[in-house]
Each structure stands twice: as structure tokens, then as C-alpha cells.
């Protein structure tokens, strides 16, 4: 890139809806500076070797207009998870109170739009915002920081347990042109607080959309967050999201992401286990067909001794679908007695599909237990014949086996209600797939 | 009409001819045993009848109730009433046993244009068969064959047989991997399913299974053909003398 050329997404005047205080202006500028220096990542950057954003850069995205709303009956809720939960709806990263259903919030829980907090109580978020995400090696997160306006703010007070899940539905809608938006979410669980937060990322297939989200999670000592994401946008959607979690002593961060929709999805999760006895689970599952592209990139950073972590990803690929798994475990010098596991398994249903797997262990301590594994396989012919020998036709047999393969990791979701919702989603996808794909 | 009529069957797998002109007729109610040395083509025969991919009929015919099996896919053959009890039942992680059974029953119903089985009716049927075959309930809650012992796997196959109510039951080396008690339990299960309108084709290397599932006819398969047929006493004779005579004959 020449030095005079501006990287994409900065070329239009950007709406700044909140009055900027000094620190926020500085933070935005720091983000913009990084992004301008680094630009949109290309495959020449190691972390983006297998995911090419070239196609994205060619589309002329405009900043999503602030006034795009979607009528309640036009929301693509069928694509979202079906959950009995406190629901927040964001359209193009803007909180839409008209279609949200929060009811009376439990005591100790604050759930608001970030823009409101920035306006009313900026001091509340100042020490947290950008703490994890403003980094040279995350240029898109830096872009998000540079343009941050709205998103989700959750704060759960010390010792409070949330009975019901919090469900965040993020709807992408171009409105009248291809639109880019950059939601910024901040989740804080104080000491011993416990919550389940679920995100459904969906959209309307009217115009191409690009969601570049950043979620910063801070867990106090002994806190527990179950953080699940469904990535199910239409074929016109691009989603690049990074979730950064800081997990204190004895706290537990459990994440799961199911990617089944969208043209291109990158689900990046970085977990820092910063206190002894911290536990991180980063799981995921994906299913791609047609020309879909899914990238799961994980970094678990064992910064202190006696923390534990596991990663399990399973995916199914059909058509000319492409998947990327980059999983890294970093065990720092002092992180003795670390226990870290990682496994990625992909099932290829067609010859045109492609999987790129890069597992990495970077270990500087000497007393650790780490394992990693990766397999790429085809459908097991013996299993298929066994089912067919019982009268089950080939399509149904394949569906059973694919579902079993994907569901295996879905079963690891420890919140039972959410687990069931994800299983239903896998089965919906499977039913749709039988109609759409196997008739090709 | 014969239930199964195999005539001058020649079949190959991966370009190698294994069956070289095999003929066999099985009528309803009969129990046939196919015995023979390793490599004679016993498992190939069961694979060809059940339609396992990779096994190709080059000459001759296999008719099931007059229908040409070469024109039916494996699942269609199963729906028509052919059941293979596998030598090594396959483990299928993630597929719940009950879901699997119900899917299989509904597949057969759909094949004949019938309604899906009602959930209560299915449970009743399953419970009655579980009781009949003395199977532990908790097996049904597990993934198909995962973590089952050798004996449990065979019993689970027999349960599927009971649920699907086939006309021809093919037992492929049922005694593989079973101790004598497990073998007796599995064989007892098969015997409870015997009836005048069903036939059994028992494929085995050893005679011991035939003490429990007693055949009407015993055939010796060697070199891809049936080289000798007789009554149940032939099995005892083979046990005593071995297959050397036939191996030489076939060569």
C-alpha cells in the first residue's frame, strides 16, 4: 500500500453521535493511528494468511446510517436463536429499544447501550474501554476503536447470579447501500458474579454488510461467564469479530461459537488467564457450503501458574466451502502447572472444500501439560453402510452423521437451555441444507 | 416362491473376483449355514446380498422374493426385509440409539408409504422387545454401539432385528469376539425371532454357533463356490476334519 492511500472504511465522513471527552477522543485517535499504519490485513500478515479480505475491500461499503431501523415484524429472528431470555436488539450496531425486551432488570445488573453510558457516565467505562483491544496486531479492532460509537454495555455486580440468559441480537441491514458498522461491547462481571450472555448475529439480505465487532470481557475473581455466539448472517454478510477476555483468579470463561451463515466469518477469541486457577474454554463449531468461508482464530494466554484451558472445534464442509482454524496456546515462563488442550476436527463432504489448520503451542514454562490435535476426514463409509443396512436412505443417514459430528461439541455447552437452542439451530440448518444443498 | 434365489453368482471387489458361480436357494422358515475356510468368500456373500458399496455383481443373479437385488440400494434391500447382523457392529458416536432405531423404523414405513410411527407406539414396541431380549434399558440412551461390550453390540443388533421384523436374517460370524455365555444370549435372541415365514442365513467359520442356532442345511463355501451341501451333521463333520479337503478341491 502506498503511504498516501487511505485504507478502506475511512473514506467517508463518520457520524460521531456522542460528545467526546478528552480520553475518548484520544482513544479513538490511537485506534485510527494503528489502523492507518497497518491497514486492512492481507494474506501477507501471518495471522491472516488463510483469510483474504480482498473481496471485502473491493465492495464500496458506506458507514451504516444511524437511522436505519427494522420494523419488529421484519427482523430476521428466525435466523437467531430462539431463547427465553432478556433480549436486546441492535441494528447495525445501534441499540434499538423499540424492539428490545428487557423487562425489569434483576438487581445488580446493568445492561445499556454503550453510547448512553458514554454520554451519561463516561468515567464508568474509561478504565476498561480499549484496555484489551488497542493493539498493533489487531488492526481491525483498532479500526473499531477509532470509530466506536455504540454497542452493548453489561456490568454485573459482585456475587450476583443472573438466572436468565441475556440475549443480544445483532441485525445487519444495509438499508439503501452496502454498509459497514463497528459495534463495541463491554462486559464486566465483578467478583463472583455469574452470567450467561448469548449473541445471535443475523441480517437482512438486502445489501452487503460488514460487521467489525469488538467485545472486551473482564471477569473478576471467581466470576463465571458463559458466552455463546451464533453467526448466522445471510449470504451477503461479512462478519469479523474479536472477543478479548481477561480472566482473574478462579474465574471461568466458557465460550462457544456456531458459524453457519454469512459469506465470510472470522471469529477471533483471545483469552488471557491472568489469575491462578482461572479456566478458559474456547469451543466452536461451523458448517460451510457453497463458497462460504469461516475462520476461527484462538489465542489462549496462560500468564500465571495453575490455570487450565481447553479448545474444541468441529466443522463440516461442503461445496467449495473453506474453513480456517488457527489455535494457539501461549504458556508464559511463570505459568507452571498449566493444563491446556486443543483439538480441531473437520469433516469434508466434497472434494472442492478446503480446510487450513494451524495449531500452535508456544511454551516457556517447563512443568506443563499441553496437548493439541487436528484431524481432517471424510464421511466414514462403514458408519454410512451400517445405517443404510437398517433401511435408512443415504440422505437421511448422511444427515444423522453430520448432525452427530457437529452436535458433539454443541453438547459441551454447559447452559442447558442455551444448549438446546443451539441443537435446534443445528437441526434447522441441517433441514435447510438437505433441501438446498443435496438437491444440487 | 423362494425367499432368496442366488443363481450362478459371480462377484468381485476391487477388480478381484471372489464369488465364482455361487448358487443357493433359501425358502421361508429355513435356516441355512454357510461354512468355509478364511478367504472363501463368506463375508463377500453377505456384502453382495446386502448391497455394500464396492461389491460388484459381474454375472448371475440374486433375487429376493423375485426382485432383482442388483437394482436396489442397500437401504431398499433392508426395507424389503433383508437384515444383516454385522460381524463387527459399527460404533456411531453422537447418534443416540433410540433416535437411530426410530429413524430406521420410520424409513421402512416411508418405503411402504405408511405414516411415521407414533412416539408412544414406538416406546411400547421398544420396551416389549427389550424385555423379550433381556437388554439393559440404559443401552438405548447411549450413542449407537459406543462403549458397548462385544456381547452388547451383538444383542443390540438382535434388538434392531426384532424391531425391524425382517424376512431374511443374515448372521455374519455372529460368534466373533464373543465368549460362550455372550454367544448363547445372542443366539437365544435370534431363536426367539424364528418363525415359519422368516429364514436365517448363518455365516460362520466355526461350528459352535450352530449348537444354538440349529441349521436345516449346511453348505461349504470354498474358492467362491458352494462345494458341498448337507444337513446339520455336515457341520460336525467339518468341525472334526477341518476344511483342508475343500481348500485343496477349490485350488
Interface residues (C-beta under 8 A of the other chain):
Chain A: X380 X381 X382 X383 X385 X386 X387 X388 X389 X390 X391 X392 X393 X394 X396 X397 X400 X401 X403 X404 X405 X407 X408
Chain B: X50 X51 X52 X53 X73 X74 X75 X78 X79 X83 X84 X86 X89 X90 X92 X93 X94 X95 X99 X100 X103 X104 X107 X108 X111 X143 X144 X160 X164
